[in-house]
Amino acid sequence: MVFKLQEKGIIFNSEIKEQSWLWQEAHINDFDGISVIIYHKEKNLKSPHWRIN
């Protein structure tokens, strides 16, 4: 999604960053200056390796 928005000329505050909690995120501000985070979580987030049973 981020790449498609960038192709349309949307400017992000940060590049896509791989987070240690297993998702990627990019930061952008809306028209009022409010910070918005666009993220994609990995499919194994439902059952992460650090989960305690």
TIMI-2910 file (N, C-alpha, C, CB; in pm, 1 decimal, decimal comma, always signed):
<rs>
+----------+----------+----------+----------+----------+----------+----------+----------+----------+----------+----------+----------+------+
!      n_x !      n_y !      n_z !     ca_x !     ca_y !     ca_z !      c_x !      c_y !      c_z !     cb_x !     cb_y !     cb_z ! resn !
+----------+----------+----------+----------+----------+----------+----------+----------+----------+----------+----------+----------+------+
!    +81,6 !   -118,8 !     +0,0 !     +0,0 !     +0,0 !     +0,0 !    +86,5 !   +126,0 !     +0,0 !    -93,1 !     -0,6 !   +119,8 !  Met !
!   +192,9 !   +125,7 !    +77,0 !   +279,3 !   +243,1 !    +86,3 !   +340,9 !   +274,5 !    -50,4 !   +390,4 !   +220,6 !   +191,8 !  Val !
!   +386,2 !   +171,4 !   -120,9 !   +447,2 !   +194,0 !   -251,2 !   +346,6 !   +252,8 !   -349,7 !   +504,6 !    +63,7 !   -306,0 !  Phe !
!   +222,4 !   +205,6 !   -344,8 !   +118,7 !   +258,9 !   -433,7 !    +90,3 !   +405,4 !   -403,3 !    -10,1 !   +177,0 !   -420,9 !  Lys !
!    +88,1 !   +440,7 !   -275,7 !    +65,5 !   +580,6 !   -238,0 !   +183,4 !   +668,5 !   -279,1 !    +41,6 !   +592,1 !    -86,7 !  Leu !
!   +304,3 !   +616,8 !   -264,2 !   +422,3 !   +692,6 !   -305,4 !   +422,5 !   +715,4 !   -456,4 !   +550,5 !   +619,5 !   -262,9 !  Gln !
!   +377,8 !   +616,8 !   -534,2 !   +368,5 !   +632,0 !   -679,1 !   +270,8 !   +742,6 !   -717,8 !   +326,0 !   +500,3 !   -743,2 !  Glu !
!   +170,9 !   +766,6 !   -631,8 !    +71,6 !   +870,8 !   -657,9 !   +115,5 !  +1007,2 !   -605,3 !    -61,2 !   +832,5 !   -595,7 !  Lys !
!   +237,6 !  +1013,7 !   -550,2 !   +292,2 !  +1140,6 !   -505,5 !   +275,6 !  +1170,8 !   -357,7 !   +230,6 !  +1247,7 !   -581,9 !  Gly !
!   +225,2 !  +1075,4 !   -280,4 !   +211,2 !  +1094,6 !   -135,9 !   +349,9 !  +1084,3 !    -72,0 !   +112,4 !   +989,1 !    -73,8 !  Ile !
!   +382,3 !  +1181,0 !    +12,7 !   +514,1 !  +1184,7 !    +78,0 !   +500,6 !  +1136,9 !   +222,6 !   +574,9 !  +1328,8 !    +73,4 !  Ile !
!   +580,3 !  +1039,0 !   +258,1 !   +579,9 !   +982,7 !   +393,0 !   +689,2 !  +1046,6 !   +477,1 !   +598,5 !   +830,0 !   +388,4 !  Phe !
!   +669,4 !  +1047,1 !   +608,1 !   +769,1 !  +1100,1 !   +701,8 !   +884,0 !  +1002,5 !   +722,1 !   +704,1 !  +1132,0 !   +836,2 !  Asn !
!   +859,8 !   +875,6 !   +690,9 !   +963,1 !   +774,0 !   +708,6 !   +948,2 !   +668,2 !   +600,5 !   +955,0 !   +709,9 !   +849,6 !  Ser !
!  +1054,8 !   +595,6 !   +577,2 !  +1050,6 !   +480,3 !   +488,1 !   +986,2 !   +364,5 !   +563,4 !  +1193,8 !   +442,2 !   +437,1 !  Glu !
!   +952,6 !   +259,3 !   +492,6 !   +897,9 !   +140,3 !   +558,4 !  +1006,4 !    +83,2 !   +649,5 !   +849,6 !    +33,0 !   +453,0 !  Ile !
!   +968,0 !    +57,7 !   +773,8 !  +1063,8 !     +6,4 !   +872,2 !  +1014,9 !   -127,6 !   +925,6 !  +1083,8 !   +107,6 !   +988,6 !  Lys !
!  +1103,7 !   -224,8 !   +926,7 !  +1074,9 !   -357,4 !   +982,8 !  +1089,1 !   -347,1 !  +1134,4 !  +1171,3 !   -468,3 !   +923,6 !  Glu !
!   +981,2 !   -373,7 !  +1205,7 !   +982,7 !   -362,8 !  +1351,6 !  +1011,9 !   -497,7 !  +1416,2 !   +849,0 !   -307,8 !  +1402,5 !  Gln !
!  +1063,5 !   -493,7 !  +1537,4 !  +1097,7 !   -617,9 !  +1607,9 !   +974,0 !   -697,4 !  +1649,2 !  +1181,3 !   -586,4 !  +1730,9 !  Ser !
!   +856,9 !   -633,6 !  +1650,4 !   +733,9 !   -704,1 !  +1687,3 !   +663,3 !   -761,8 !  +1565,2 !   +639,7 !   -610,4 !  +1761,9 !  Trp !
!   +738,1 !   -782,9 !  +1457,4 !   +696,8 !   -856,2 !  +1337,5 !   +594,2 !   -784,9 !  +1250,5 !   +641,9 !   -987,1 !  +1377,5 !  Leu !
!   +607,4 !   -654,0 !  +1237,2 !   +532,9 !   -587,7 !  +1131,4 !   +614,3 !   -474,5 !  +1075,1 !   +398,5 !   -536,6 !  +1182,5 !  Trp !
!   +572,8 !   -429,3 !   +955,6 !   +637,9 !   -315,8 !   +892,3 !   +547,4 !   -195,0 !   +909,0 !   +668,2 !   -343,8 !   +741,7 !  Gln !
!   +606,7 !    -77,7 !   +924,9 !   +526,3 !    +41,9 !   +937,1 !   +592,9 !   +160,7 !   +869,3 !   +500,2 !    +72,6 !  +1082,8 !  Glu !
!   +509,2 !   +255,3 !   +825,8 !   +555,1 !   +381,3 !   +767,5 !   +468,8 !   +491,9 !   +827,2 !   +546,4 !   +379,7 !   +609,2 !  Ala !
!   +528,8 !   +608,7 !   +849,6 !   +460,2 !   +720,7 !   +914,0 !   +428,4 !   +829,5 !   +812,1 !   +545,7 !   +778,2 !  +1028,4 !  His !
!   +310,9 !   +890,4 !   +831,3 !   +263,8 !   +998,0 !   +744,7 !   +178,7 !  +1091,7 !   +829,3 !   +182,8 !   +942,3 !   +622,2 !  Ile !
!   +163,8 !  +1216,2 !   +788,2 !    +72,8 !  +1308,9 !   +855,7 !    -48,5 !  +1332,8 !   +767,6 !   +143,7 !  +1443,0 !   +889,0 !  Asn !
!   -167,1 !  +1341,8 !   +829,4 !   -286,7 !  +1373,2 !   +752,0 !   -292,5 !  +1523,7 !   +726,7 !   -414,7 !  +1324,8 !   +825,5 !  Asp !
!   -401,4 !  +1570,3 !   +666,4 !   -412,6 !  +1711,4 !   +628,8 !   -410,8 !  +1806,1 !   +748,0 !   -538,6 !  +1733,0 !   +550,7 !  Phe !
!   -449,1 !  +1756,3 !   +865,7 !   -449,3 !  +1839,4 !   +986,7 !   -319,7 !  +1825,6 !  +1066,4 !   -567,7 !  +1802,7 !  +1075,1 !  Asp !
!   -223,4 !  +1750,1 !  +1014,2 !    -96,3 !  +1733,2 !  +1082,9 !    -94,0 !  +1620,5 !  +1183,8 !    -60,5 !  +1858,2 !  +1150,7 !  Gly !
!   -201,0 !  +1541,6 !  +1188,3 !   -207,7 !  +1429,0 !  +1281,5 !   -124,4 !  +1313,0 !  +1226,7 !   -355,6 !  +1384,7 !  +1304,8 !  Ile !
!    -41,7 !  +1255,9 !  +1311,5 !    +43,8 !  +1144,3 !  +1271,1 !    -38,5 !  +1017,9 !  +1250,9 !   +153,4 !  +1119,9 !  +1375,5 !  Ser !
!    -15,1 !   +951,7 !  +1137,9 !    -83,6 !   +826,3 !  +1104,7 !    +24,1 !   +722,6 !  +1074,6 !   -182,8 !   +844,0 !   +982,1 !  Val !
!     +5,8 !   +603,0 !  +1127,1 !    +98,2 !   +494,0 !  +1099,5 !    +26,5 !   +391,5 !  +1013,7 !   +151,6 !   +429,7 !  +1230,9 !  Ile !
!    +83,8 !   +361,8 !   +898,4 !    +32,3 !   +255,0 !   +813,5 !   +119,1 !   +133,7 !   +841,0 !    +33,2 !   +294,5 !   +660,0 !  Ile !
!    +55,5 !    +22,7 !   +874,1 !   +134,1 !    -95,0 !   +909,4 !    +81,4 !   -219,6 !   +841,2 !   +135,0 !   -114,8 !  +1059,5 !  Tyr !
!   +167,9 !   -317,5 !   +831,6 !   +133,1 !   -449,9 !   +780,7 !   +188,7 !   -550,2 !   +879,4 !   +189,3 !   -474,4 !   +635,1 !  His !
!    +99,2 !   -627,8 !   +937,7 !   +145,1 !   -728,6 !  +1033,6 !   +167,2 !   -860,8 !   +961,1 !    +42,7 !   -746,2 !  +1149,7 !  Lys !
!   +262,7 !   -934,0 !  +1008,0 !   +292,6 !  -1064,1 !   +950,6 !   +187,3 !  -1164,9 !   +994,2 !   +433,3 !  -1111,2 !   +991,6 !  Glu !
!   +170,6 !  -1269,8 !   +915,6 !    +67,4 !  -1369,1 !   +947,1 !    +97,3 !  -1447,3 !  +1074,5 !    +52,1 !  -1465,4 !   +831,8 !  Lys !
!   +224,5 !  -1457,1 !  +1114,2 !   +255,7 !  -1531,4 !  +1236,6 !   +236,5 !  -1446,7 !  +1362,2 !   +398,8 !  -1582,8 !  +1231,1 !  Asn !
!   +182,5 !  -1326,4 !  +1349,0 !   +158,3 !  -1243,4 !  +1466,5 !    +48,6 !  -1303,7 !  +1556,1 !   +119,2 !  -1101,2 !  +1423,4 !  Leu !
!    -41,9 !  -1383,3 !  +1497,4 !   -144,6 !  -1449,5 !  +1578,5 !    -82,6 !  -1553,3 !  +1671,1 !   -249,8 !  -1515,7 !  +1488,4 !  Lys !
!    +27,7 !  -1608,8 !  +1631,1 !    +97,5 !  -1708,6 !  +1712,1 !   +247,1 !  -1678,7 !  +1710,2 !    +69,4 !  -1852,8 !  +1659,9 !  Ser !
!   +288,3 !  -1569,8 !  +1774,6 !   +430,1 !  -1530,7 !  +1770,1 !   +519,9 !  -1626,8 !  +1847,2 !   +447,1 !  -1390,5 !  +1825,8 !  Pro !
!   +646,1 !  -1623,0 !  +1813,6 !   +742,8 !  -1714,1 !  +1876,6 !   +764,3 !  -1683,6 !  +2023,9 !   +875,5 !  -1707,1 !  +1804,0 !  His !
!   +727,4 !  -1563,8 !  +2069,5 !   +747,5 !  -1527,8 !  +2210,7 !   +621,9 !  -1555,0 !  +2296,2 !   +786,5 !  -1379,4 !  +2221,5 !  Trp !
!   +517,7 !  -1608,8 !  +2235,6 !   +391,0 !  -1634,3 !  +2305,3 !   +410,2 !  -1736,0 !  +2417,9 !   +284,1 !  -1684,8 !  +2206,0 !  Arg !
!   +347,6 !  -1707,7 !  +2531,2 !   +352,1 !  -1797,9 !  +2646,1 !   +220,5 !  -1873,2 !  +2651,2 !   +378,0 !  -1720,2 !  +2779,7 !  Ile !
!   +228,2 !  -2004,2 !  +2647,4 !   +105,4 !  -2087,3 !  +2648,8 !    +58,2 !  -2116,3 !  +2788,4 !   +128,4 !  -2218,3 !  +2576,3 !  Asn !
+----------+----------+----------+----------+----------+----------+----------+----------+----------+----------+----------+----------+------+
</rs>
